[in-house]
Amino acid sequence: MTNHDPAFNPNITSVPVREARLGSVVAYEGTAADLARRSRDGSLRERPRTFTEAGSCASSCAICLLSLIPDAAVVNHAPLGCAGDFTQFNAVNRFGRVKRGLPPANAHLLSTNLRENEAVFGGLARLEETVREAHARFAPKAIFITASCTSAITGEDSDSVAEKLEREFGIPIATVACEGFRSRLWTTGFDAAYHAILRKIVKPPRERHPEKINVVTFWGEDVFDDLFTPLGLKANPIVPFAPIDEIARISEAGATVQICSTLGTYLAAGLEERYGVPEVKAPPPYGLSGMDAWMRALGRTVGRQAEVEKVVARERERTAGELAGLRRELKGVRAYVAAGSVHGHSIRAVLGELGIEVVGSSFWHHDPVFDHRDAAADSLLHVVHNYGDTPVSICNKQVYQVVNQLRRLRPDVFIVRHPGMAVWGGKLGIPTFLVEDEHFGLGYRGLLRYGRKIADAVSNPAFFRHLARHTRLPYTDWWFAQRSSAFLGEER
Ligand code: SF4
């Protein structure tokens, strides 16, 4: 870590927000090459949005991630409205558990249900009561108390309750500063969750396990054994579905790799900085070039270069025939991509590899740098270098903006990461591929899976066309005659 503040400071309870830590933005219109250049030369600035239709909140990222730790409990210190996503988090948990070969079970989630009375006179008694309930009901090995706008605005001293009950119960109880108003970037919620994990759960190493590799993942399928076993390595996917005792020992691993720096930048940098676990700095493992670079960076970090070259050669050979066929089949297809930042770059890489033209893209935010500051892992630079320039909007899930672009560009396929956005492709009659599992397109074989799925979507547009014929859009012709960036002000 050089020339910037340390990524992880165990003495503070709140992680610095991404706007301040990384210079991240949620509004930009231009091209991938321009955005990559301005990210590296430091000239990227936020553009104020004069109209906002909807948005997500950092607490959703924090709560969803923490609720996937099977033997922990999460207490959301908030009004009940902030728990509106709990059913969705529970669905992610149940589906994810099945994908990882675990029996389905409910997430351990409670809300303190703050009301007007507590907003005025304080809600610590209710917090204590709810943490006690979580302890009695779930017998967890750790409890996370997530903040909300209400508990943060009223200045609740949640740490005092955490410390008191931590002593009484003999388990770690961590507060998580993920209140929505702190940051325009909901991904700050991932950092807040990892900050709590690094402060309260991860223990100093007792021994080292060089063959164990932390893989910072989402909640999708475990696709890592195939890649790691031939290298003599053992993948340790974290933190979804990893028990507390396992998370406590991630400081003993030989390295940390990420599949998406949007998700894992803070945890990987913190582990390297605090416990000397080397972070593998590479673009994400999507598309042949990304996969090769990721594997080779891992090989260099853990001294397995020869083994990596064998896997790269084997996987390239295995996939070459079908890949060539998919490229022929998908020739001339035009796509639009909408996804979170680095995962959007990953999808862009996969499409580039398949020879699909990307006519537009919306990424939900942009981090000009990651916590390690290493350009070797710059996913946007990587796609520009390998697959060329494309139009890019940075747009924090503003439907009006995406719909405006989709209607004008009329791509053959809309590839989108989030279900709430996917419906708009259907309403416009555009074949839509919802990337429900972030791990689906990962690796050499993931590239083929993606190709097959897209070929399927574009060859069968009847359903979407039918849907569009019966849909009335809520946007007026006036809006569709405007530039999609009409509500973005000058940079500041
Ligand atoms: S924490 Fe704030 S922004 Fe997030 S859901 Fe609750 S009230 Fe809304």
Residues whose N, C-alpha, C, O or C-beta is under 5 A from the ligand:
A	BS01	SF4	C57 S59 C82 A147 S148 C149 E179 G180 F181
